[in-house]
Amino acid sequence: MLVLSRKKQEEIIVLTPQGEQILLKVIKINESSIRIGLEANPDYQIIRGELMGARSCRRRELVPVGNEPAHSEVG
């Protein structure tokens, strides 16, 4: 897992193997939580980890909606 420090309004950009960008931006920071904004191709599903279960969500490949494999783990 890559761990990065960011301040409010700072961004992280993830480049997919297809050359697309996923933008993560720190929107708000308070004592017990942070608010993160995500910008990605609408064909990608973005799902909170607790909705999928920690094990199935960890290090999954990004797959466009409609082309999902049964389950694909990386490394």
N, C-alpha and C positions, 0 to 999 in steps of 0.2 A: 504494500500500500504506500502510495506517495502521500506525504503529509506536507501541506504548505500553509504558511501564515499569510493572511490577507487582512487589510484594514477596510473599513467601511468605504464603499464605492469602488474598491479594487476588483479586478476581474481575473479569471482563469479561462483560457481558451483550450479546448480539447479538439484535436484534429482527428477525424475518423480516417480509416484506411481508404475511404472513397473520396477524401479531400474535403469533406464537409466540416463545418465548425460547430462546436457546441460551446456556448458562452455561459459561464457561471459567474455571477456578480454578487458580492456581499452587499445587501440592501440595508439591513438594520442589525445592530448588535445591542442586546440588552443582557442583564445579569445571568439569565438562565437559558437563553436561546439566541440563535442568529436567524435572520431571514435571508434566504438565498434566491436570486432570480436566475432562471434558466431560459436560454434561447436556443432552440434546436429546430431542425427540419421537422415539420409537422408529421412526417411519416414515421418518426421515432416515438416510441412510447417512453415516457418518463414516469417511473413508479416509485413511490416511497418504499424503502426497504422493509418496514414493518408490515406492508401489505403483501409482500411476496415471501417473507421469511428471510432471515439473514443469510442462510446457507445458499438458497437458490439465487439470491441477488448478487452475491459476491463475485466480482470480476467477470461478469457476463459480457459477451460481445454485444455491441449495438446492432440490432437487426431491424430493418424497415418493417413496419406493420404489414401483415399479410405474407411475409416470407420467413416467419419464425421457424427455426429448427425445433425439434422436440426439446432439446436442452443442450446448450453449448457452453462449456467451461473453458476458460483460457488458463494455461499453465497451471 
